Amino acid sequence: MFSATVNTRFFGLLGNPVGQSAAAFMHNSVYQKLGLDMLYVPLELEMGQLETVVRTMQLFNYAGTGVTMPFKTQVHKYIDGLADSARFTEVVNTIVIEKDGRKIGHNTDGTGFVESLEKQAGLNIPDHRYLVLGSGGAATAIVCALAMRGATAMRSLCILQDYFCAETLYSRVNAHFPGVCEIDEMNDRTIRKGMEEFDVIIHATKVGLYPKTDEVLFDPELLNSSHLVCDVVYVPMETKLLIEARKRGCRTLSGIWMNVYQAAEQMRLWAGIERPPIDFMYQCGIEYLTREGKLTA
């Protein structure tokens, strides 16, 4: 059994809620497997506590922290600098506390998603066209990461009442990668048009997330066997969208792979682990979801 010492390096997860996250189980399983004196701790906060916690974490031997909803777009205000992955978006899901105490924000969500496309789906990023359903923090990180890897044809769709999110995504991406991404309102017409024009479909909203596992954002009949369908949702691991996509001959990519690869990047940034055990981490994710009864829709 792990026992913390005065030398234990701590990593956190700042969010609300965080009870559904597999991150602590995955991280701590890896640190134990590698014999490292490190512990990952989920910390459920209120918005009013965020600044105090971020500014004082190093006093409690924290070497970094993950950041999840609803803090990803707020936490950059309380840190000292941003890596390119976060600077392009102002969306931070990882903070590294440097030896001098400076806190640098990164975004490993986008990086992890692109890594999963390359290594699990075998994609050469510039060769494909990407329809992104959603324009929030995850979608923005993914679009920027794809652009950094050479993607030149992307479209983000967003529901009308949240269209300001699409405009924010466009302004941030276009400032650094002009012309690679367009935006539009999400409706039956634009989804149908997008399915005809793009071959990689990326679902980047909460629809289908546990416990509402019977929900699908759009009519799966619009899909065909030429599509690769990706979901950022990983609870359950195989969402109803992915199940319906496979029935129609599509290749699919579960959000659990994005979660695995983004966690691997965090381990590299925090602990210098250059070759995290990817397959072991994937199995940890499955074990966690199975134990929680959230593996399938």
N, C-alpha and C positions, 0 to 999 in steps of 0.2 A: 504494500500500500504506500502511495506517495505521501511524504511528510515534508511540508515546507520548512525551510531553514532561513536564517538571516541572509543567506546568499541567493535565495530563490529569486529568479527574475519573473516578474508578473506581466501578463498581458491581459487586457480587458476587452469587453465588448460593450459599448455604450449604445443603448437603445431603449425603446419602449413600444411594444413588449419585446422581450428577448427569450421568453420561455420556450418558443417553438424552434429556436435555432439549434442546429446540429454542430455549430462551430466549436463549442467547448469540448464536446465528446471527441470530435475529430482531432483538434489540436492537442489535447492532453494525451490521447492515445499515441500520437506520434512522438511527443516529448518523452513519454514513458518508454516507448519502444527503442528510442535512440539513447536512453539513459541520461537525459538532460534535466538539470535542476530548474525547470520552468513550469509555470502554471497559468492556464488561461481561465479567466474569471468573468462570467456574464454579470453586468452591472445595469440594472433597470433604473432609469433616472426620469425625473421630470425635467421639462425644458429649462425651468429656472435654476436647476442644479448643474446644468451642463458646463457653464463657464468655470465655476469653482472646481469641479472635478478635473477638467482638462488642464487647468493651470497648475494644479497641485499634484498630479499623478506621480511625478518623478520623486516626490518626497516619500512615497510608499513603495519604492523599488520597482515601479512600473517602467518597462522599457518600450512600451508601445501599447496601442489599443486598436481594436476594430471599431467601426462606427456603422450603425444601421439606422433604419427609420425610427424616429423622424428627424434625426440629427445630421444626416449626410450633407444637407445644403446649408447648415447653420454653423457647423463646427469650425469652418475655415476662419471665422472671425477671431478665434481664440488661440490660434497657433502662429508659428513664426515664419513659415514659408510653405510653398507648394511645389512638389515635383510636377513635371510636365503632365503626367497622367491626371493630376487634379487641377493644375493651373488652367488648362484648356476648358475645364468644365465648372470649376468651383464646387465640385461634388467630391467629398472626401469620405472614403470608407476605411482608411487605414492611417494611423498616426505613428510615426517612428520618433522616439525620443532619443536624440543624439547624446553622445557622451558629455557634451558641454551643456546639456539641458534643453537645447533648442528642439522644438517640435515641428516636424515636417509632415505635411499631408500628402498622401498618395491616393490613387484610386486603382485598386486591384480587381474591381468588378469587371471593368472593360477589358483589362489585360487577361483576366481569367477566362472571359468569354471567348476572346479571340484565340487564346491557346487551346481551348476545347474545340473550336472549329478546325484549327490546324491539325491537332494531334489525334482527335477522336473521329472527326468527320473527314479528315484528309483534304481540306480545302486549301487552295492557293488563293489568298484573300483578294488580290486584284482581279481575279478572273470571274468574279461573281457580282450579282446585283442583289441588294438587300432591302427588303421591306420590313420596317421596324414598326410594330404596333404598340404605341405608347411613346411618350415624350418626357417621362419623369427622370429621376436620377439615374436609374439603371439604364434606360434607353440612351440618355445623353452620354454616359460613360462608354457604352458599347459603340455608339456612332463615332465618338472621338477615337477610341482604340482601333476601330476598323480603318478610319482615315489615316491614323498613324502607321498602319500596316499596308497602306496603299490602295484601299477601296476608293473608288471614284463614282459609284452609282448607288445612292441610298435615298430612301424616302421614309420619313417618319409621319405616322398618322396619329392624331390626337382628337379625343372627343371635344365638341365645341365648347362646353363649359370649362374645360381645362386648356383651351387653345393658347393661353399665355405661356404654358409650358413648352408647347411646340415652338413658339416665337423665341423663347429663351434658348432652347436647344439650337435653333437655327443661328441665332446671333453668336453664340459661343463657338459653334463648329465653323461657321462661315468666316469668323475672324481669323482663324488659323488655317483652315482648309477650304478656301473659296470654291464654291460651285460643286462640292462633292455630295451635298445632301440637300434635298428639298423637303418641304413640309406641306401637309394638307389636312383638312378636317377628316376625321374618321366617320365613315358612314357606309352603307351597303354598296353604294356606287364606287367609292374610292377604294374600298377593300377589294371589290371584284376587279377593278382596273389594275390594282397593285399585284394581284395574284397572276394576272396575265403578263405583266411586265417584269416581274422579279422572280428569281429562282430560289433565294434563301429567305424564308419567312421567320421573323424573330418576334415572338410574343413577349413583350416586356411590360405587362401590367400584372395586377394582383388576381385577375380573374382565374378561377380554378384552384386558388390557394386553399389549403385545408382551413376550415372544415367545409367550405363550399366547393366540394370537388366535382360536382355535377355541372358546373358552369363552363361554357365555352364562349369566347369573345365573338366569334363569327361562325357562319355556316360552313362546316367542314366540307360540304359538297363543292365548294370553290377550289379545293385542293386537287392536285393531280400528281402523278408519279414523278414528275420532273422536279418537284419541290423538295428541298430540305427544310424541315419544320423544327424550329428550336424554341424551347421554353425556358425563361429564366426562373420560373417557379420550380422548386424541387421538393415541396411538401404538398402533395405526394410526389414521389420520384417520377412516376409516369402519369402525367395529367390526362384528363379526358381529351384534351386537344391532341396530345401525342398518340393516344389510343386510336382516335378517329383518323388521324393522319396516316398511321400505319395501315389501317384498313383500306386506305385508298392508294397504297403502294408507295407512300412517301418515305424517304429516309427521315429519321428523327434524331434529335439530340436533347437529352434531359438536362434540366437546369442543375442537376447534381454535379455534372462535369464542370460547369462554370464555378460552382461552389468549391469543388476540389482544387481547381487550378488557381482560383483567387486566394484560397488558403495557403497553397504552396508558395505563391508570391509573397504573402505576408510572412511566412516562415523564413524565406530568403532575406527579406528586409529586416526582420526583427532579430533573427538568430543566426544568420549566415548559412542556413541550410541550403546548399546549392542544388542538391538532388533529393528533394523530398520523396518519400515512398508513395507515389501517385496511386498505384493499385491498392495498396493498403488503406490509403485515405478513402478511396472509393468504397471499399468494403466496410470501413467504419461508418460511412454515410448510410449504407444499406442497413447495417446492424442497428444504427440509431433509429432509423425510420421504421424498421421492423418492430423494434422494441416498443416504439410509441404507437404502433398500429397505423402508421401514415405512409406506408410504402406505396400503395396503389390507390387509384381513385375509387 
